[in-house]
Amino acid sequence: MELTLTEEDAAHWVYRGEGAANLVLSYTGSSPSYIGKVMRIRKSPRKESALQGVRNTIALTPHERLIWKDVPELISSSDKEIAGQLYVEHVMKPLLGSKYVDAGTHILVTKEFLETVERNVASQRPAGRVDVSRVDTQCDFGLLMSDHSIFPQGSQGSIPSLSVEIKPKCGFLPTSRFISEETAIKRRKTRFEMHQALKLQHGEISQRSVYNPLDLFSGSKERIHKAVKDLFTTPQNNFRVFLNGSLILGGLGGGAESTDASIAKVLEDELQSVIQADDGQCTENLFTLVTEAVQKSGVLDKLLEVQKLDNIDIEGVIHAYYNITSQQSMARKALDEEQAKKYASLHSASLEESLRIVKDYLIAATAKDCSLMICFRPRKEEGSGSAYDTVYLESTKQAFDFKVHFIDLDLKRLSKVEDYYKLDKKIVNCYKEMSKLDHGRNGDANL
């Protein structure tokens, strides 16, 4: 963290987007140190603004230090943001592959830099985000990483970069024996589909997505193509398209509900600068490009393997969590005799086994909530060598270099396990209730 960004540098960092905890900026200046980079800076809740002067230096709780004791770099970190970067470097990168994971580096920033950024981006942020959070001006660093929506500048010159960002979500149906009869529908319906019902009920979305994660993870070219097309139809916050690093489809810090004819036309027109297809066919060719890249790279196989570290479901994990936090006696009181038998093996598990179960669950939770960035650029010369993987678009006779990266590989906190357990119940109950209301239409009467 030798370099420091000051107030004068703020004008060169522009709004790219944001999630619940962080805001992302991209660089537009001419410094070689930052060209082709993005920076993630921490947000803080507005209602806790009075506490912003108190810096949270506790990276991990004592229980979390037990869970991650095999990763000394992580447990020795002094700040939760630094711990997050070390988690990506030392936990997720070995699991998903160094080729696909960029942990980034931290860079010092002044309070004046952050305050200026806050003012500069306010008008570009979604109103709903502005109402609940602001830039955390008490944090003196940002996370600098490569902009994976573009190719690095080099021998290819000014060839355009086209990229697609996808949130794949959970790609399998759980089979754990710890799933109760009341929630057995989880074995038949995806978590994504059921969560859509809860979001609809809460007014977070106005229509359900038609996307099915099982299609994307299927390995079938036809089903992957369908998944990409369905994501395009109802992007929400799960699908975005960038041209030369600028967003051309999807929401910046929120979601885009659905893609109507006018939005589709804008995308089609933008794609014509990259894909040499007849008018009206560029978008369809983009779906094909993404499908080919996903299948050829095999990245979703890696991601699914990590997601499946959650092999006993949250309904089993919660008991391992109670073992670790010494709340087992309270948990047992809530069980009837039959349930006590079902969870007996978890209640008698050693501390080491409980730690392993919860650690695997938290890693899997990261893998279920990350994003995939796939970036393309047309090849200048079809026969020339390339350091990147290549896909060929038969319909346009074009070859494209492509690269794939996982982003948003956030460290999931132990304190959230109980929240995940409660949310799981809420999602299932909401889906069952809504399905009973419209069972005549979707055939789910016997839930």
TARAKA-V440977 format. One line per field, one symbol per residue. burial: b if it has 9 or more other C-alpha atoms within 8 Angstrom, else e. A space follows every 50 residues. Layout:
# TARAKA-V440977
burial = ???
This chain:
# TARAKA-V440977
burial = eeebbbbebbeebbbbbbeeebbbbbbeeeeeebbbbbbbbbbbbbeeee ebeeeeeebbeebbbebbeebeebbebbbbebbbbbbbbbbbbbebbeeb bbbbbbbbbbbebbbbbbebbeeebbeebbebbbbbeebbbbbbbbbbbb beeeeeeeebbbbbbbbbbbbbbbeeebbeeebbbbbebbbbbbbbbbbb eeeebeebbeebbbbbbeeebebbbbbbbbbbbbbbbbbbbbbbbebbbb bbbbbbbbbeeebbebbbebbbebbbbeeebbbebbbbbbbbbbbeeebe ebbbebbbbbebbbbbbbbbbbbbeebbeebeeebeeeebeebeebbebe eeebbbbbbbbbbbbbbbbbbbbbbbbbbeeeeeeeeeeebebeeeebbb bbbbbbbebebbeeeebeebbeebbbbbebbbebbbeebeeeebeee
